[in-house]
Structures are given as structure tokens and as C-alpha cells.
């Protein structure tokens, strides 16, 4: 579908001689030309997330000459980010992601304006943050924020350039309720908590966000300049292992809760409650609840007092090869139900994973089968390495 942001007025924009030199390869494309470049300079884009997807998005939109860019993120740069979040470097470890990204963006293009929002994108601030921008781009990695971005865009009448990545696969679409379906039309309900692992749990090929993020940047530039057909009513599916692109057609749901003619949702909601999961993937936050959690120091004391304590690692075998807690037994979460007969409900059992999230689900599974003498290692092996055994590598 060919659409554009009609209200962008290129006639009020001037390009300096330096900008003309900078954007010369755009200016000589007939479909873009001087008018298209002026539209880019007149436009504003909000990037929700400056991580894997946000990195190529910010780099290429800055280089393209988008006049104003907003960056929303609440995190700091970590070494584990550097494998894919190419806007950040080793010297940025420990810095706020929005500040690290801002410095790199302005180094690429000092002619643009960069706004930073060092905060979570939530129901309390999302409408105010998003309102000044023409295009909202979803570079997030969790379902609560995806639904939030969608609902904000529907309520404000803005296009949502959506991208999603996991391991070797990615998705791209443009959700714009005024011209086609929204995200809720395709996914009315979130998946059950724990069914779809995050990138922090399941991993992601380092170059994959580069592919998907640049496709999102392409869609944003097309919307701004009015060039080509936007991915409205279509979703692009990418598989890096087979190097294939597929498309599926999307239809507007006439009964959609938020973008139908008679919406049931007319304001933002509690998205963490709606999805049953947090709006972040901080790896030290896995909890089964105060009654069922045990801290690394508490586990160390109990294990020293009772060397026969049963400690079960519910990670995958390839994670076990990276690092393990001496004395633990590997029973991957996906096999736990079938191997429950190997456990004795009369003995004390402590379950752990990487960060505590999967082991919390394991506790819930065993509780449903009648086990009661259970504990979840809060923070997982990452917390154990940090607080008890710093000789263990962190991944």
C-alpha cells in the first residue's frame, strides 16, 4: 500500500550546502530527490528501544537525515549487548544506552536533533512521549511493550513500524489502524507467560537484528517520503538459516478491541498484568514469589548443612556446557514433566536456571503435580556467580 505522512511540509525546509553534499546520493534518486530529503529533515521518529533493533534503526535513520529522533530506553550497556547492539562499543559499557546511542548518532549526523528518555515506556508516560513524533518504531523485546506501542499508535493515529527477532528468525510489518490492521488484529491475546522465551533466554544470531532493523528503517523512510508500497496489511517473515523471505497477508479485525469502529479499549491499560510478564528482560529478576524463592547465600548455607540437597538445573544442555553449579543435576524444563518420576516429593528440591524465570515456571509445574518442598534460586546461576562463586563465567 502506498501511503505517506501527508502533513509533512517540505516547502518550509532548507538544506545547507553541507547537507546537500551529505545527502547527494539521495538527491539524485528521482523518487526521493530534494523534496523527499526535505521531508526526511522535517520528520520525527521515536525509537522505543536502543538495543538490537534500535541500533541499526538509529544508525541508518540518522545517516538518512531524519530531522528529529527520540530514544526511549531505561538500561545501561552491558558486555552481553555488544554481540548485536552495534551502536554501542566496549568503551560504552556501563553507560546509559540512550546516552551512548545519542553520542554515536550525533557523530554520524550532527545536523539532527536527538531527544533521550532514560525511562521505561509505560502506560503513565507513553502518550506524552510519543505524541510529538510522526512515526513510532517498535524495537522492543517483550510482549507488554509491544501491546503498549500498538495501543499508543492507534490512540494517536500514528504508524507503528514493528519488528521482532528470535534466534534465526525475524518479522517486520507496518501497523497503521487508519490504513490497515493493528498488532491486536493479528494477536488479540498475548501468549501464555513462559511459552515464548525472550532473547535473553533463547538467544539471537548477532547479525539478525541488523537485517530486521534495516528493514524497519526502510519502511520508516518509505512512509516519510511516500516512496514505494509500505508493509501495511502484510508481514515479512525472514529465516536466516534458509536465507528466505516470505510474506503473509494481514486483515483488519472488525471486532478488534482497539481499532474497530466500536472499540472496547479507549485508553491504555496495565500491560504487565494483561500479558502476565514484566516489561523488561533483566536477567536477575526471575522470581517464584517470596514463599518459594531462595537467595544464593541462603542456598549456599542450606547446601553446606545438607550436601545431599537436590539442586536441579532446568536450562538447556548447551547452556550447561557453558557453565554449571557443581553438584547440580540437569533436567531441562521442556523434559521436566516427562521426567517427574525421577524426583521425590518428600525431599527438598531447589530449581535454578540462568536468571530464575524458567526455574520459577518449573516450580509452578511441580507444585501442580503435588510437590511442596520446593525452592527457586532467585536470579539463577547469574546471581550465584555474582554472589557466591565469582569464578564462574557469566553469559
Secondary structure as GFF3:
##gff-version 3
##sequence-region A 1 395
A	DSSP	three_ten_helix	10	12	.	.	.	ID=ss1
A	DSSP	alpha_helix	17	22	.	.	.	ID=ss2
A	DSSP	alpha_helix	24	27	.	.	.	ID=ss3
A	DSSP	alpha_helix	33	42	.	.	.	ID=ss4
A	DSSP	beta_strand	44	48	.	.	.	ID=ss5
A	DSSP	alpha_helix	52	64	.	.	.	ID=ss6
A	DSSP	beta_strand	68	73	.	.	.	ID=ss7
A	DSSP	three_ten_helix	79	81	.	.	.	ID=ss8
A	DSSP	three_ten_helix	90	92	.	.	.	ID=ss9
A	DSSP	alpha_helix	97	108	.	.	.	ID=ss10
A	DSSP	beta_strand	113	118	.	.	.	ID=ss11
A	DSSP	alpha_helix	126	131	.	.	.	ID=ss12
A	DSSP	beta_strand	135	138	.	.	.	ID=ss13
A	DSSP	alpha_helix	143	156	.	.	.	ID=ss14
A	DSSP	beta_strand	159	166	.	.	.	ID=ss15
A	DSSP	beta_strand	169	175	.	.	.	ID=ss16
A	DSSP	alpha_helix	183	186	.	.	.	ID=ss17
A	DSSP	alpha_helix	199	202	.	.	.	ID=ss18
A	DSSP	alpha_helix	208	225	.	.	.	ID=ss19
A	DSSP	beta_strand	234	239	.	.	.	ID=ss20
A	DSSP	beta_strand	244	249	.	.	.	ID=ss21
A	DSSP	alpha_helix	271	275	.	.	.	ID=ss22
A	DSSP	beta_strand	293	294	.	.	.	ID=ss23
A	DSSP	alpha_helix	296	305	.	.	.	ID=ss24
A	DSSP	beta_strand	310	313	.	.	.	ID=ss25
A	DSSP	alpha_helix	317	322	.	.	.	ID=ss26
A	DSSP	beta_strand	329	330	.	.	.	ID=ss27
A	DSSP	alpha_helix	333	336	.	.	.	ID=ss28
A	DSSP	three_ten_helix	340	342	.	.	.	ID=ss29
A	DSSP	beta_strand	349	352	.	.	.	ID=ss30
A	DSSP	alpha_helix	357	368	.	.	.	ID=ss31
A	DSSP	beta_strand	374	377	.	.	.	ID=ss32
A	DSSP	alpha_helix	380	387	.	.	.	ID=ss33
###
